[in-house]
Amino acid sequence: MIGIAGKIGSPNGDRKAEPGTRHGRLLGGYLVNMHRGAAPVRELMLADIERFQSLGAIGYADDLRIALKRFTSEFMSREDRR
């Protein structure tokens, strides 16, 4: 079983999804909340994306979208995705 840290640092991923990238670091910050479950973490990420967009921080919101896409593909089951 691969832990969360192992998934983030996976050498099999593309270079865009490395933990050293901005969205990789953002994802790591959200993963500390996984004890709450995947759905609440997803909702938190969606709320943050909306909040940063409303503040005009479009680049940051875009990085959060990339982190969210990776989160849903790696940490959520198909049934939990909406």
Stockholm file with secondary structure:
# STOCKHOLM 1.0

chainA/1-82         MIGIAGKIGSPNGDRKAEPGTRHGRLLGGYLVNMHRGAAPVRELMLADIERFQSLGAIGYADDLRIALKRFTSEFMSREDRR
#=GR chainA/1-82 SS CCCHHHHHTCTTSCGGGCTTSHHHHHHHHHHTTGGGCHHHHHHHHHHHHHHHHHTTCHHHHHHHHHHHHHHHHHHSCGGGCC
#=GC SS_cons        CCCHHHHHTCTTSCGGGCTTSHHHHHHHHHHTTGGGCHHHHHHHHHHHHHHHHHTTCHHHHHHHHHHHHHHHHHHSCGGGCC
//
